[in-house]
Amino acid sequence: MKLSYQWLKEYVNIGVKPEELARGLTMSGSEVETIEDTGGDKVMNLEITSNRPDCLSIIGLAREASTVFDKDLTLPMMAVPEERADKNGPRAECVIKNKKLCPYYAARVITGVQVKGSSEKIKKYITSLGLRPVNNIVDATNFCLMETGQPLHAFDLDKIKGGKIIVREAAKGEKIVTIDGVRRELKPDMLVIADESDPIAIAGVMGGRDTEVTESTRNILLESAYFDPVSVRQTARSLGLSSDSSYRFERGVDKGMIVSSQNRAANLIFEEAGGKICGFSEAGVLKPEETRIVLDIERASRVLGESLQKKGVMRILERLGMTISAEKGLAITVHVPSFREDLKKEVDLIEEIARIYGYDRIPAKITKIIPQVTRKEHSRKVIEKIYRILPALGLDEIMTYSLISRQAAGRFSGINDDIVELKNPLSEEHQVLTPQLIDGMLRAVGWNINRGSRDLRFFEMGKIYSRAGWKRSVTETPVLCIALTGALRRDWQEGERPAGFYDLKGIVEALFETLKLPVEFAVSPIAWLDNAAEIRSAKANAGFLGTVDTATLGAYDISQSVHVCQIKLDGVIEKTDLRNHYHAIPKFPSSTRDISILCDRFLAAGRIKEVICSTGEDLIVDARLKDVYEGEQVGSGKKSLTYSVTYGLDTRTLTDQEIEGVHSRVKDALSGKLNVTFR
């Protein structure tokens, strides 16, 4: 928005230099970016925020200046004097076909005009704002556009077929030549101003060449209307056509200024081109919403941290165009004008007071800080800890889409078969809310491998979706997905060591150990996984891990082994204890004994450890698997496991006899419960 310093002084005797005016407007919210010297006038370029369309006019900025500098505002005449009006003169009928896109339309006929150049004053002011003078009719409408912020358009009345205005949507394939000489094809959702046969203007954007005012024009129809901002914006963008009118219609014009601006323009045309101001006609109804806000000045003082005086507050609000209808102590009832639709609540008025009063005058104070007992939720702390653990284990985070295809959703049976489909998907690739993170993980793995990056260690924390309960409501479950593929390590001594199933298992164990949670693994066949295992924590299912089979990898164009796991985080988060527990270093020495077991190859190592620890009770400090052997020496279908068992007490040293007794009971329990032999 451009502002002429000389033009503004027509409405408010500001009494300050342009630079001081620019500072005052900037500090009150209408930022002045530059000041240019244009032939004895100072023209300011302002950045107006989208919520202040009232400042897209000279009068709007003059009102701001009058408030900031506490000067009276003088507005031009906004009514047509009786001596200028011909009540018996001709009028034009207006018909609105789409009242949603055009709630109100007003037309004023002016006859007997003489089209010529404008007066020097009008040409000076519109030229200072970057507008090109055309003739006294067009210049008058442009002058009023910049003065009041209400776009207007003048048609040559004699060129309107039937003398009737019809506001409607364009027909398919309909075309119009706009005043810039370009022939434009219109779409059916575009609003146009038409006569009985053709469009004569694109509503809110630009007029048509066939009805433009020329030197031969004698009678005009002056238009003023309210057009739907969204419709004008869509039309302007679709046509690639922007104008000063569309810029203002898009942001919303003052509903209370539509007829007043038209009257102002009619008076200017009368003064510039003569003629008679004749019939006025309108269609539709447009009543500005009446907004009343009760402002408690005492509360406003507390919010701003500054003692406000009632008289000063009322003066600021009245300068801004508001009226006070009632007073009750320090509470006042404020009527908001139609040009300030951004003011809805008491806090909005407090903000108005603050910006005019001056933020620089409000003292900075350190308020009392009341510490919160819980600054972060437990779940957030656990998630953040996991985000620290996984990169420390050498993993890189990825993020994938939450929408996948129906085919991908059904590719991983046994995880979550009750999928959530979208009613109106954007494409076949985005039909389903993902029931697992495996699809996105394998897509990321495949994408990287196909671009030469083959050694990958990825993780993703996200949500999976399913339907649950008799209401079939959608549930979200937070999960963690990890994938390993390619070489885990490459060096000149040992060469390449590929990532394997047990590397992934070790990462899962390290994660649970850091979170102070128990974890176990049990063989659990999954159709699309080789070496599949169930992850269990505190006797509950926590997820799965395994090696993706060749058929599934082929669907993602992957030709190397990929090991994946998915862990349900809701149970993990709930059971994680983030407190640190201190254990003193034992004062008494412990003793270690080995147990070498020969058992069925499918017997879970975790089950063996469970029997060892439960039998030894408090005397066993630790039991660790230290060796696994499968081969000819133990026979087919068998395996040999060696456990290192540590015995000890915090209160005294165990005797050899006590240790051997416990060790013997452990072996008996293993033999009796698990049918194992010893080597």
Legacy VTK file of the C-alpha trace (Angstrom):
# vtk DataFile Version 3.0
C-alpha trace
ASCII
DATASET POLYDATA
POINTS 679 float
0.000 0.000 0.000
1.258 3.450 -0.942
0.448 6.566 1.057
0.787 10.147 -0.149
1.753 12.506 2.664
0.028 15.463 0.956
-3.127 13.446 0.282
-3.329 12.259 3.897
-3.197 15.867 5.087
-6.506 16.450 3.269
-8.203 14.490 6.098
-6.039 15.087 9.152
-3.838 18.069 10.008
-1.040 15.822 11.190
1.407 18.555 12.156
4.505 16.329 11.936
7.110 15.678 9.285
6.792 12.637 6.991
9.583 10.812 8.820
7.813 11.235 12.186
4.535 10.122 10.617
6.262 7.033 9.226
7.669 6.177 12.646
4.283 6.601 14.321
2.508 4.384 11.789
5.223 1.747 12.024
5.156 1.614 15.813
1.362 1.254 15.749
1.447 -1.738 13.397
1.356 -0.274 9.863
5.002 -0.733 8.932
6.486 1.884 6.600
9.208 0.211 4.560
10.424 3.136 2.414
9.778 6.844 1.815
10.140 8.236 -1.712
10.285 11.866 -2.843
7.915 12.353 -5.800
7.762 15.915 -7.009
7.332 17.712 -3.705
5.337 14.942 -2.082
6.532 12.136 0.160
5.130 8.728 -0.763
5.431 5.917 1.743
5.378 2.212 0.980
3.618 0.314 3.757
3.366 -3.379 4.608
-0.262 -3.943 5.642
-1.088 -7.184 7.445
-3.886 -9.378 6.065
-6.179 -8.694 9.051
-6.232 -4.928 8.395
-7.932 -4.338 5.019
-9.199 -1.024 6.431
-5.638 0.278 6.093
-5.663 -0.318 2.333
-7.051 3.185 1.890
-5.944 6.764 2.491
-8.841 7.361 4.892
-7.975 4.195 6.830
-4.379 5.308 7.272
-5.508 8.845 8.076
-7.653 7.385 10.871
-4.596 5.555 12.194
-2.528 8.748 12.044
-5.235 10.805 13.766
-5.316 8.254 16.599
-1.555 7.949 17.002
-1.019 11.735 17.040
-4.379 12.576 18.679
-5.598 14.815 15.838
-9.117 15.267 14.474
-10.129 13.330 11.369
-12.135 15.121 8.660
-13.946 12.877 6.176
-15.187 13.953 2.730
-18.900 14.179 1.913
-20.320 10.667 1.497
-23.887 11.602 0.410
-25.319 12.991 -2.823
-26.792 16.473 -2.258
-30.385 16.889 -3.355
-29.507 19.629 -5.819
-27.227 17.212 -7.697
-29.701 14.318 -7.806
-32.401 13.770 -10.411
-34.845 11.420 -8.702
-36.898 11.062 -11.880
-33.889 10.221 -14.011
-33.207 6.812 -15.560
-32.077 3.851 -13.486
-30.661 0.396 -14.324
-32.177 -2.831 -13.094
-29.853 -5.163 -11.119
-30.323 -8.922 -10.821
-28.128 -11.230 -8.713
-28.181 -14.909 -9.736
-25.679 -16.096 -7.103
-26.166 -14.273 -3.794
-23.495 -16.353 -2.079
-20.761 -14.955 -4.315
-22.377 -11.504 -4.534
-24.614 -10.703 -1.543
-25.106 -7.083 -2.609
-24.875 -4.980 -5.766
-25.596 -1.255 -6.191
-25.832 0.698 -9.458
-26.039 4.465 -9.948
-26.805 6.050 -13.326
-25.151 9.373 -14.227
-26.225 11.022 -17.480
-24.848 13.789 -19.668
-21.222 13.503 -18.623
-18.367 15.018 -20.613
-15.391 12.675 -20.728
-12.063 14.472 -20.743
-8.874 14.726 -18.720
-9.058 14.943 -14.941
-8.258 17.942 -12.798
-4.660 18.415 -11.745
-5.434 17.513 -8.138
-6.873 14.095 -8.968
-4.135 13.341 -11.491
-1.481 14.383 -8.973
-2.769 12.152 -6.207
-3.456 8.984 -8.213
-0.158 9.375 -10.085
1.723 9.592 -6.772
0.345 6.137 -5.910
1.458 4.628 -9.203
-1.842 4.799 -11.124
-1.979 6.012 -14.741
-4.501 8.792 -15.480
-7.058 7.730 -18.135
-9.984 10.161 -18.106
-12.025 12.042 -15.550
-14.525 9.171 -15.073
-12.027 6.355 -14.625
-9.711 8.570 -12.580
-12.556 9.460 -10.217
-13.283 5.772 -9.539
-9.568 5.092 -8.999
-9.348 8.099 -6.697
-12.212 6.736 -4.587
-10.705 3.254 -4.621
-7.515 4.593 -3.035
-9.352 7.035 -0.795
-12.005 4.721 0.683
-10.699 1.220 -0.119
-13.938 0.322 -1.971
-13.375 -0.786 -5.599
-15.757 0.872 -8.097
-16.295 0.487 -11.827
-17.887 2.755 -14.416
-19.618 1.224 -17.465
-20.730 3.031 -20.590
-24.476 2.698 -19.998
-25.346 2.956 -23.689
-23.179 -0.087 -24.460
-24.977 -2.315 -21.921
-27.456 -4.362 -23.924
-30.932 -4.046 -22.454
-29.721 -1.567 -19.854
-29.835 -4.341 -17.295
-27.083 -5.711 -14.999
-27.017 -9.463 -14.279
-24.558 -10.839 -11.724
-24.053 -14.523 -12.533
-21.521 -17.302 -12.972
-19.836 -17.614 -16.339
-21.053 -20.200 -18.813
-18.717 -22.922 -20.000
-16.489 -21.650 -22.807
-17.636 -18.037 -22.365
-15.020 -15.402 -23.170
-14.416 -11.714 -22.501
-11.929 -9.125 -23.703
-10.807 -7.193 -20.608
-9.801 -3.534 -20.621
-6.136 -4.543 -20.950
-6.961 -5.899 -24.431
-6.530 -9.579 -23.577
-9.166 -12.128 -24.599
-9.766 -14.441 -21.635
-11.680 -17.702 -21.441
-13.840 -17.968 -18.331
-14.639 -20.995 -16.203
-18.118 -21.853 -14.897
-17.232 -21.086 -11.266
-16.131 -17.516 -12.075
-18.492 -14.677 -11.202
-19.149 -12.124 -13.952
-21.128 -8.934 -14.468
-23.220 -9.378 -17.612
-25.842 -7.657 -19.690
-28.643 -9.516 -21.456
-26.248 -11.317 -23.812
-22.590 -11.289 -22.743
-20.221 -10.759 -19.788
-19.129 -7.134 -19.477
-16.785 -7.505 -16.484
-15.065 -10.122 -14.327
-16.579 -9.488 -10.908
-14.116 -7.894 -8.525
-11.167 -8.262 -10.893
-11.393 -6.222 -14.123
-13.925 -4.658 -16.465
-14.514 -5.531 -20.096
-13.332 -3.521 -23.088
-16.728 -3.513 -24.832
-18.357 -1.329 -22.155
-15.388 0.789 -21.060
-15.736 4.551 -20.791
-14.329 6.483 -23.776
-14.402 10.091 -25.006
-17.719 9.379 -26.746
-19.412 8.172 -23.539
-22.304 10.339 -22.363
-24.100 8.150 -19.836
-22.485 5.867 -17.297
-23.475 3.201 -14.812
-21.446 3.356 -11.627
-21.027 -0.018 -9.895
-20.342 -0.682 -6.222
-20.708 -4.169 -4.726
-19.539 -6.772 -2.264
-18.017 -9.919 -3.782
-17.019 -13.064 -1.924
-13.267 -12.770 -1.122
-12.538 -16.444 -1.819
-14.298 -16.315 -5.199
-12.359 -13.204 -6.267
-9.079 -14.745 -5.128
-9.686 -17.991 -7.020
-10.736 -16.148 -10.175
-7.727 -13.814 -10.102
-5.297 -16.703 -9.533
-6.902 -18.864 -12.214
-6.700 -16.082 -14.815
-3.279 -14.896 -13.667
-4.827 -11.450 -13.393
-4.379 -9.203 -10.375
-5.626 -5.645 -9.923
-5.949 -3.038 -7.192
-9.620 -3.994 -6.971
-9.052 -7.748 -6.625
-6.328 -7.098 -4.039
-8.903 -5.384 -1.811
-11.849 -7.667 -2.538
-9.683 -10.675 -1.658
-9.067 -9.267 1.819
-12.640 -8.121 2.397
-13.949 -4.588 1.866
-15.932 -2.544 4.374
-19.569 -3.649 4.144
-20.670 -0.304 5.507
-18.821 1.731 2.869
-20.278 0.263 -0.341
-22.982 2.889 -0.962
-21.063 5.735 0.702
-18.072 5.192 -1.588
-20.389 5.134 -4.581
-21.900 8.451 -3.480
-18.419 9.897 -3.048
-17.460 8.822 -6.577
-20.743 10.191 -7.995
-19.978 13.583 -6.463
-16.464 13.579 -7.905
-17.760 12.632 -11.362
-20.326 15.418 -11.122
-17.570 17.883 -10.249
-15.179 16.595 -12.914
-17.526 15.695 -15.789
-20.808 17.464 -15.090
-24.059 15.677 -15.925
-26.882 14.578 -13.646
-26.759 12.026 -10.844
-29.828 9.936 -11.554
-31.464 6.730 -10.395
-30.028 4.441 -7.740
-30.872 0.736 -7.760
-29.703 -2.182 -5.668
-30.060 -5.931 -5.363
-29.454 -8.228 -2.432
-29.022 -7.442 1.232
-25.790 -6.905 3.104
-25.958 -5.908 6.739
-22.671 -5.594 8.598
-22.604 -7.696 11.739
-23.003 -5.589 14.844
-20.213 -6.364 17.281
-20.388 -5.227 20.879
-17.534 -5.887 23.276
-17.458 -5.191 26.995
-14.009 -3.920 27.936
-12.859 -3.997 31.549
-10.201 -1.302 31.758
-8.931 -2.690 35.059
-8.348 -6.078 33.431
-6.679 -4.371 30.466
-4.294 -2.667 32.901
-3.377 -6.019 34.454
-2.805 -7.612 31.054
-0.537 -4.800 29.864
1.155 -4.235 33.207
0.418 -0.527 32.982
-2.148 1.604 34.790
-4.573 2.849 32.113
-6.851 5.842 32.503
-10.464 5.381 31.469
-10.639 8.703 29.664
-7.497 7.965 27.649
-8.716 4.482 26.695
-12.077 5.813 25.515
-10.358 8.531 23.481
-8.168 5.957 21.706
-11.132 3.746 20.855
-13.240 6.654 19.604
-10.368 7.919 17.449
-10.238 4.440 15.909
-13.865 4.796 14.836
-15.548 2.943 17.691
-18.404 4.207 19.810
-19.050 3.789 23.525
-22.694 2.985 24.310
-22.560 2.236 28.022
-20.319 2.738 31.034
-20.397 0.909 34.336
-17.462 1.822 36.499
-14.323 0.745 34.645
-16.310 -1.478 32.281
-17.407 0.073 28.985
-19.470 -1.337 26.097
-17.747 -0.748 22.769
-19.450 -0.846 19.356
-17.015 -1.996 16.670
-17.355 -0.316 13.232
-17.965 -2.383 10.094
-14.458 -1.742 8.773
-12.869 -3.567 11.748
-14.114 -7.147 11.388
-10.884 -8.353 13.009
-12.077 -7.142 16.425
-14.141 -9.887 18.093
-13.081 -10.166 21.743
-11.992 -8.041 24.667
-8.368 -9.048 24.156
-8.529 -7.567 20.631
-9.438 -4.191 22.095
-6.632 -4.511 24.630
-4.230 -5.064 21.749
-5.575 -1.949 20.000
-5.000 0.086 23.144
-1.481 -1.292 23.527
-0.360 -0.520 19.984
-1.689 3.036 20.090
-0.543 3.671 23.657
2.889 2.475 22.543
4.619 -0.786 23.335
7.748 1.222 24.105
5.875 3.003 26.932
4.862 -0.250 28.622
7.571 -1.083 31.191
9.326 -4.431 31.107
8.664 -6.401 34.275
9.857 -9.773 35.499
6.772 -11.642 36.557
6.727 -14.190 39.335
7.580 -17.624 37.985
5.678 -20.524 39.512
7.631 -23.725 38.871
5.684 -26.604 37.414
5.840 -29.961 39.088
5.997 -31.801 35.776
7.689 -29.959 32.949
7.504 -32.914 30.579
5.152 -35.840 30.430
6.618 -39.230 31.237
5.887 -40.444 27.704
7.802 -37.535 26.194
10.829 -38.233 28.378
10.867 -41.898 27.338
10.575 -40.999 23.648
13.443 -38.521 23.971
15.563 -41.159 25.694
14.899 -43.629 22.874
15.890 -40.911 20.395
19.231 -40.675 22.221
19.791 -44.424 22.503
19.223 -45.444 18.885
21.667 -43.003 17.218
24.222 -44.025 19.870
23.767 -47.599 18.640
24.644 -46.468 15.101
21.135 -46.053 13.645
19.898 -43.257 11.369
16.354 -41.928 11.641
13.960 -41.888 8.684
10.410 -40.592 8.279
7.893 -42.198 5.921
4.324 -41.524 4.802
1.362 -42.503 6.981
-0.705 -43.321 3.877
0.078 -46.445 1.839
-1.632 -48.543 -0.832
-4.165 -51.256 -0.057
-1.804 -53.789 -1.661
1.073 -52.802 0.638
-1.209 -52.934 3.670
-2.107 -56.547 2.929
1.439 -57.655 2.201
2.392 -58.159 5.861
-0.133 -60.593 7.287
-0.357 -61.244 10.995
0.560 -57.735 12.159
-2.606 -55.684 11.892
-5.191 -56.942 9.441
-8.028 -54.598 10.475
-6.991 -51.684 8.262
-8.386 -48.140 8.096
-9.254 -47.026 4.569
-9.853 -43.461 3.399
-13.226 -42.665 1.872
-11.738 -40.318 -0.731
-8.056 -41.226 -1.272
-5.912 -38.916 -3.385
-4.395 -41.842 -5.265
-4.015 -45.624 -5.201
-0.735 -45.178 -3.345
-2.502 -43.356 -0.503
-5.601 -45.432 0.227
-4.915 -46.782 3.721
-3.626 -45.406 7.029
-0.556 -47.546 7.536
-1.162 -50.598 9.785
2.608 -51.136 10.139
5.860 -49.254 9.473
7.495 -52.139 7.597
6.271 -51.028 4.162
7.690 -47.519 4.513
10.924 -48.915 5.965
11.456 -51.337 3.055
10.648 -48.587 0.561
13.341 -46.408 2.140
15.812 -49.308 2.149
15.089 -50.127 -1.500
15.349 -46.475 -2.543
18.794 -46.125 -0.929
20.126 -49.462 -2.243
19.093 -48.566 -5.796
21.162 -45.397 -5.477
24.328 -47.099 -4.338
23.964 -46.872 -0.551
23.887 -50.540 0.535
24.989 -50.491 4.190
21.977 -49.189 6.061
20.928 -48.991 9.699
17.555 -47.232 9.907
14.959 -46.581 12.578
11.603 -44.821 12.564
9.236 -43.927 15.380
5.707 -43.350 14.194
2.119 -44.464 14.560
0.149 -47.342 13.103
-3.621 -47.337 12.725
-6.381 -49.897 13.174
-10.036 -50.206 14.089
-11.039 -51.464 17.508
-14.080 -51.931 19.718
-17.718 -52.341 18.818
-17.811 -48.743 17.573
-15.033 -49.566 15.091
-13.224 -46.393 16.082
-9.753 -45.667 14.753
-6.916 -46.256 17.208
-3.361 -44.976 16.970
-0.496 -47.038 18.358
3.048 -45.643 18.654
5.643 -48.096 17.359
9.360 -48.309 16.658
10.666 -49.930 13.484
14.338 -50.849 12.913
16.046 -52.286 9.826
19.602 -53.515 9.214
21.050 -54.477 5.848
24.419 -54.641 4.132
27.750 -54.646 5.935
27.798 -53.902 9.635
31.529 -53.322 9.573
34.252 -52.983 6.937
37.966 -52.801 7.745
41.261 -53.905 6.197
41.983 -56.522 8.853
38.729 -58.427 9.172
37.174 -57.408 5.860
33.421 -57.161 5.514
31.089 -58.417 8.211
27.425 -58.406 7.096
24.671 -57.385 9.499
22.723 -60.361 10.802
19.666 -61.333 12.761
21.601 -61.367 16.048
22.937 -57.857 15.465
19.354 -56.620 15.353
18.511 -58.741 18.397
21.455 -57.171 20.234
20.200 -53.657 19.410
16.772 -54.541 20.806
18.381 -55.991 23.952
20.526 -52.878 24.399
17.456 -50.652 24.022
15.436 -52.546 26.632
18.412 -52.762 28.968
18.910 -48.985 28.821
15.211 -48.501 29.541
15.593 -50.899 32.509
13.037 -53.313 31.080
13.297 -57.120 30.873
13.215 -58.596 27.379
12.850 -62.129 26.073
12.620 -63.676 22.643
10.534 -66.649 21.564
10.273 -68.393 18.204
7.046 -67.229 16.552
6.483 -68.019 12.868
5.456 -65.073 10.667
4.629 -65.818 7.024
6.827 -63.156 5.449
9.787 -63.475 7.871
12.592 -66.006 8.160
14.002 -66.633 11.682
11.019 -64.792 13.129
10.876 -64.207 16.865
8.416 -62.601 19.225
9.725 -59.863 21.515
8.327 -60.143 25.037
8.741 -57.811 27.989
7.252 -58.453 31.432
5.368 -61.455 29.998
3.600 -59.263 27.405
4.005 -59.182 23.628
6.114 -56.167 22.698
6.690 -56.810 18.993
8.609 -59.038 16.618
11.858 -59.298 14.678
13.240 -61.422 11.891
14.732 -61.561 8.407
12.458 -60.535 5.530
11.929 -63.374 3.071
13.042 -63.216 -0.545
9.536 -62.943 -2.033
8.682 -59.874 0.041
12.029 -58.235 -0.703
11.388 -58.722 -4.407
8.296 -56.499 -4.193
10.627 -53.639 -3.178
13.386 -54.479 -5.689
15.784 -55.481 -2.881
18.280 -58.278 -3.526
20.190 -58.347 -0.207
19.180 -59.545 3.246
17.165 -57.140 5.398
16.522 -57.704 9.103
13.613 -55.820 10.638
11.768 -55.436 13.914
8.710 -53.565 15.077
8.189 -52.749 18.764
4.946 -51.469 20.298
5.899 -48.435 22.349
2.745 -47.919 24.416
3.606 -50.729 26.819
7.297 -49.845 26.772
6.571 -46.210 27.659
4.203 -47.161 30.458
6.623 -49.599 32.134
9.867 -47.679 31.692
11.346 -46.439 34.949
13.395 -43.325 34.281
14.720 -43.088 37.827
18.369 -44.006 38.362
18.946 -46.620 41.058
22.242 -46.788 42.929
23.740 -50.102 43.928
26.863 -50.133 46.068
29.831 -52.197 44.919
29.665 -55.556 46.753
31.934 -55.764 49.778
32.194 -59.537 49.508
33.612 -61.509 46.572
31.448 -63.604 44.263
32.195 -66.955 42.628
31.511 -68.142 39.076
30.596 -71.618 37.828
29.982 -72.788 34.265
27.160 -75.076 33.139
27.448 -76.765 29.728
24.102 -78.050 28.522
23.154 -80.344 25.654
19.536 -79.767 24.565
17.099 -79.680 21.679
18.093 -76.969 19.186
14.671 -75.310 19.417
14.798 -74.851 23.196
14.905 -71.104 23.901
18.022 -69.844 25.653
15.850 -67.428 27.617
13.843 -70.305 29.057
17.057 -71.929 30.320
18.176 -68.684 31.952
14.753 -68.325 33.577
15.047 -71.774 35.224
18.604 -71.031 36.424
17.693 -67.714 38.043
14.432 -68.921 39.613
16.161 -71.964 41.173
19.101 -70.049 42.574
16.863 -67.323 44.023
18.844 -64.625 45.894
22.170 -66.433 45.683
22.564 -65.962 41.916
23.915 -62.556 40.928
23.955 -63.135 37.165
23.606 -65.847 34.518
24.959 -65.257 31.037
25.101 -67.320 27.881
28.773 -67.446 26.858
28.938 -70.084 24.137
26.696 -71.828 21.591
27.760 -74.811 19.492
25.898 -76.816 16.856
27.702 -79.463 14.812
28.656 -83.078 14.318
29.966 -83.520 17.863
26.545 -82.876 19.432
24.429 -84.639 16.824
21.609 -83.597 14.534
18.809 -81.479 16.069
20.889 -80.698 19.146
22.899 -77.743 20.420
25.353 -77.113 23.212
24.974 -74.034 25.418
27.399 -72.849 28.067
26.205 -70.502 30.799
28.402 -68.588 33.220
26.582 -68.376 36.577
27.772 -65.920 39.242
26.926 -66.613 42.902
27.202 -64.145 45.765
25.618 -62.217 48.651
25.875 -58.595 49.769
26.109 -59.548 53.469
28.844 -62.206 53.501
31.041 -64.525 51.450
29.462 -67.801 50.338
31.291 -70.996 51.211
32.246 -73.530 48.539
29.768 -75.960 50.085
26.901 -73.444 49.729
27.843 -72.657 46.159
28.087 -76.298 45.165
24.743 -76.988 46.791
22.973 -74.267 44.847
24.815 -75.208 41.663
23.680 -78.793 42.065
20.048 -77.732 42.559
20.228 -75.614 39.415
21.427 -78.593 37.361
18.719 -80.813 38.796
16.078 -78.217 37.909
17.359 -77.936 34.369
17.381 -81.698 33.922
13.946 -82.188 35.458
12.108 -79.257 33.880
13.775 -79.013 30.474
15.043 -82.583 29.924
18.608 -81.453 29.210
21.900 -83.303 29.711
25.266 -81.945 30.756
28.613 -82.129 29.039
LINES 1 680
679 0 1 2 3 4 5 6 7 8 9 10 11 12 13 14 15 16 17 18 19 20 21 22 23 24 25 26 27 28 29 30 31 32 33 34 35 36 37 38 39 40 41 42 43 44 45 46 47 48 49 50 51 52 53 54 55 56 57 58 59 60 61 62 63 64 65 66 67 68 69 70 71 72 73 74 75 76 77 78 79 80 81 82 83 84 85 86 87 88 89 90 91 92 93 94 95 96 97 98 99 100 101 102 103 104 105 106 107 108 109 110 111 112 113 114 115 116 117 118 119 120 121 122 123 124 125 126 127 128 129 130 131 132 133 134 135 136 137 138 139 140 141 142 143 144 145 146 147 148 149 150 151 152 153 154 155 156 157 158 159 160 161 162 163 164 165 166 167 168 169 170 171 172 173 174 175 176 177 178 179 180 181 182 183 184 185 186 187 188 189 190 191 192 193 194 195 196 197 198 199 200 201 202 203 204 205 206 207 208 209 210 211 212 213 214 215 216 217 218 219 220 221 222 223 224 225 226 227 228 229 230 231 232 233 234 235 236 237 238 239 240 241 242 243 244 245 246 247 248 249 250 251 252 253 254 255 256 257 258 259 260 261 262 263 264 265 266 267 268 269 270 271 272 273 274 275 276 277 278 279 280 281 282 283 284 285 286 287 288 289 290 291 292 293 294 295 296 297 298 299 300 301 302 303 304 305 306 307 308 309 310 311 312 313 314 315 316 317 318 319 320 321 322 323 324 325 326 327 328 329 330 331 332 333 334 335 336 337 338 339 340 341 342 343 344 345 346 347 348 349 350 351 352 353 354 355 356 357 358 359 360 361 362 363 364 365 366 367 368 369 370 371 372 373 374 375 376 377 378 379 380 381 382 383 384 385 386 387 388 389 390 391 392 393 394 395 396 397 398 399 400 401 402 403 404 405 406 407 408 409 410 411 412 413 414 415 416 417 418 419 420 421 422 423 424 425 426 427 428 429 430 431 432 433 434 435 436 437 438 439 440 441 442 443 444 445 446 447 448 449 450 451 452 453 454 455 456 457 458 459 460 461 462 463 464 465 466 467 468 469 470 471 472 473 474 475 476 477 478 479 480 481 482 483 484 485 486 487 488 489 490 491 492 493 494 495 496 497 498 499 500 501 502 503 504 505 506 507 508 509 510 511 512 513 514 515 516 517 518 519 520 521 522 523 524 525 526 527 528 529 530 531 532 533 534 535 536 537 538 539 540 541 542 543 544 545 546 547 548 549 550 551 552 553 554 555 556 557 558 559 560 561 562 563 564 565 566 567 568 569 570 571 572 573 574 575 576 577 578 579 580 581 582 583 584 585 586 587 588 589 590 591 592 593 594 595 596 597 598 599 600 601 602 603 604 605 606 607 608 609 610 611 612 613 614 615 616 617 618 619 620 621 622 623 624 625 626 627 628 629 630 631 632 633 634 635 636 637 638 639 640 641 642 643 644 645 646 647 648 649 650 651 652 653 654 655 656 657 658 659 660 661 662 663 664 665 666 667 668 669 670 671 672 673 674 675 676 677 678
